[in-house]
Amino acid sequence: MIIENFNHQQSAHCESGVTLSLLQHAGVPLSEPLAFGIGAGLFFGHLPFVKVNGIPGTTFRIWPGYIFKRVSKELGVTIKTESFSTPDKAMLALDNALQNRQPVGMQTSVFFLDYFPPAWRFHFNAHNLIAFGKEGNEYLISDPIMQSVTRLPAEALSKARFAKGFPAPKGKMYFPVKTGQGKPLDKAVISGIHKTCFFMLKSPPPFFGQNGIRFLGKKVAKYPEKMEPRKAALCIGNIIRMQEEIGTGGGGFRFLYAAFLQEAAGILKRDDFTGLSHEMTAIGDQWRNFAYAAARVMKDRSGSLATYGELGDMLAQLADKEKDFFTRLRKSV
């Protein structure tokens, strides 16, 4: 049972990659940057009261499932999304969809995906992938971050779909049902820009958007006062991991959004968007510089290069940059 005409595509980010592949299979022409931008995937949040392995949670992406739902709605695609009470029900529904020759997107935990190297496998429950076939007891998997298709035993996939912790996948699966008449592409692009600007500028302070970046900067600056050195290093390490290793992370998401703005320049016939794309690339570079400095602090090899206070200052500067950028972007549309 293999969907022969399904086309695996390696992508920058798991959910925008899954969205791209599922919608292209359904006959909707799209690029990954457009999926990410129309889907308003760029976000920031720091939630000290939400602990992941005992460490405060930081996110550089919108919540799981939002990109696929938003892009589908904007482009007139009817979708089906389901969660399940038991693994047996979830796996049966997956098999039925595959029997109907429907590739299926799923939310999973990285920890149980045994095709990943051991160093990549940790408890992160918001990784998206596609099943497009089954042979014996193995599912054929299109994971957007992998170069080629792979296989996963049914038991491992079932565990990945029902991993404990936040956010619990609960067997979630999703796929397009039919295509229809949605917004013209230029209108969908502008709508996605408006939503991203809202998330980054108007989300409730202090935890989200540019306010959240500034809030995290203040927290980081006080880490040495509030906790012992090992815990402070673990908190810094988790920020780096969420920025650079989970999906495309802080810097990578900025580069992906820059690519979206470059495409938007052509679609909207707006030369100024090319300049905005270059600005967003420069902001992504600053995020990468922050990660480099934070890694030196975490490993206690920074000397005078970057203290916790200086890391806080770097985040404050990034908050200012993103506030200015998205304020001007919002006014431009």
ABEGO torsion letter per residue (X at the ends): XBBAABBBBBBABAAAAAAAAAAAAAGBBBBAAAAAAAAGABBBBBBAABBBGGBBBBBABBBBGAAAAAAAAAAGBBBBBBBBABAAAAAAAAAAAAAAGBBBBBBBBAAABAABBAAABBBBAABBBBBAEBBEABBBBBBAABABBBBBBAAAAAAAAABBEOBBAGGBBBBBABBBBBBBAAAAAAAAAAAAAAAAAABBOAABEAAAAAAAAAAAAAAAAABBAAAAAAAAAAAAAAAAABEAEAAAAAAAAAAAAAAAAAAAGBAAAAAAAAAAAAAAAAAAAAAAAAAAAAAGAAEAABBAAAAAAAAAAAAAAAAAAAAAAAAAX
